[in-house]
Amino acid sequence: MKRMKDLQREKDSLMKKVQIEEENIQKNIKVKLRAVHKEKIDLENQLEREQEYIMHRLSKQLSDAISKKDVLQKKLEAECKAKEELKRKIEEEDMIIRKSLEAKLEQVRKEKQELEAQREQQIEKAIQSMSKILERLVSERK
């Protein structure tokens, strides 16, 4: 019986040690669980901050890119408008030059015709004059 009591005491002692060990293990697990939970929250907060930073940076880059695109678009439109205006002016000047050249050409043609007519008259007068001289010479020789 004593042996039974000793065994019972030993059993109770072991049970108590097991219970204390289980409590220590549970405390350690709870402490580690709290630490892991805190680390998880810290990581989630850090992730959120990084995501906000990245979103802010990308938003700024997008905004800058849109602004640059708008500036370039306006510059392109202005250059296209200037090009069209320059093209229009060149066409106008070309038309003015063509008309001026056509008028000068017409004037030169008229002057040429007048000069040719004058030349013909001069030649005719010279021929008539020579004919008279020739007739006089022929009549003087006879």
C-alpha positions in Angstrom: 0.0 0.0 0.0 2.8 2.2 0.8 4.1 1.5 -2.6 0.7 2.5 -4.1 0.8 5.7 -2.1 4.3 6.4 -3.3 3.3 5.6 -6.8 0.2 7.8 -6.4 2.3 10.7 -5.0 4.8 10.2 -7.8 2.0 10.1 -10.3 0.5 13.3 -8.8 3.9 14.9 -8.7 4.5 14.0 -12.4 1.0 15.2 -13.2 1.7 18.5 -11.5 5.1 18.8 -13.3 3.3 17.9 -16.6 0.6 20.5 -15.9 3.3 23.1 -15.0 5.2 22.3 -18.1 2.0 22.5 -20.2 1.3 25.9 -18.7 4.8 27.1 -19.4 4.5 25.8 -23.0 1.1 27.5 -23.3 2.6 30.7 -22.0 5.6 30.5 -24.4 3.2 29.7 -27.2 1.0 32.7 -26.3 4.1 35.0 -26.0 5.4 33.8 -29.4 1.9 34.1 -30.9 1.6 37.7 -29.6 5.1 38.4 -31.0 4.2 36.8 -34.4 0.8 38.7 -34.4 2.6 42.0 -33.6 5.2 41.2 -36.3 2.3 40.4 -38.7 0.6 43.8 -37.9 4.0 45.6 -38.3 4.6 43.9 -41.7 1.0 44.7 -42.8 1.5 48.4 -41.8 4.9 48.5 -43.5 3.3 46.9 -46.6 0.5 49.5 -46.6 3.0 52.4 -46.3 5.1 51.0 -49.1 2.0 50.6 -51.3 0.9 54.1 -50.5 4.4 55.4 -51.3 4.4 53.4 -54.6 0.9 54.6 -55.5 1.9 58.2 -54.7 5.1 58.0 -56.8 3.2 56.3 -59.7 0.4 58.9 -59.5 3.0 61.7 -59.7 4.8 60.0 -62.6 1.5 59.6 -64.4 0.5 63.2 -63.7 3.9 64.4 -64.9 3.6 62.3 -68.0 0.1 63.5 -68.8 1.3 67.1 -68.3 4.3 66.6 -70.6 2.0 64.9 -73.2 -0.4 67.9 -73.0 2.5 70.4 -73.5 3.8 68.4 -76.4 0.3 68.0 -77.9 -0.2 71.8 -77.7 3.3 72.4 -79.2 2.6 70.0 -82.0 -0.8 71.6 -82.7 0.9 75.1 -82.8 3.6 73.8 -85.1 1.1 72.2 -87.4 -0.9 75.4 -87.4 2.3 77.4 -88.2 3.2 75.0 -90.9 -0.2 75.3 -92.5 0.0 79.1 -92.3 3.5 79.1 -93.8 2.2 76.7 -96.6 -0.7 79.1 -97.3 1.6 82.1 -97.4 4.0 80.3 -99.8 1.1 79.4 -102.0 -0.1 83.0 -102.0 3.4 84.3 -102.8 3.8 81.7 -105.5 0.5 82.8 -107.1 1.6 86.5 -106.9 4.9 85.7 -108.4 3.3 83.6 -111.2 0.9 86.4 -112.0 3.7 88.9 -112.0 5.8 86.7 -114.3 2.9 86.1 -116.6 2.2 89.8 -116.8 5.9 90.5 -117.5 6.0 87.8 -120.1 3.0 89.2 -121.8 4.6 92.7 -121.7 7.8 91.3 -123.2 5.8 89.5 -125.9 4.1 92.8 -126.8 7.4 94.6 -126.8 8.9 91.9 -129.0 6.0 92.2 -131.4 6.3 96.0 -131.4 10.1 95.7 -132.0 9.5 93.2 -134.8 7.0 95.5 -136.3 9.4 98.4 -136.1 12.2 96.3 -137.5 10.0 95.3 -140.4 9.1 98.9 -141.0 12.7 99.9 -140.9 13.7 97.1 -143.2 10.9 98.1 -145.6 12.0 101.7 -145.5 15.6 100.6 -146.1 14.4 98.4 -149.0 12.4 101.3 -150.4 15.3 103.6 -150.0 17.6 101.2 -151.6 15.1 100.5 -154.4 15.0 104.3 -155.1 18.8 104.5 -155.0 19.0 101.5 -157.2 16.4 102.9 -159.6 18.3 106.2 -159.7 21.6 104.5 -160.3 20.0 102.3 -163.1 18.4 105.4 -164.7 21.7 107.4 -164.4 23.6 104.6 -166.1 21.3 104.6 -169.0 
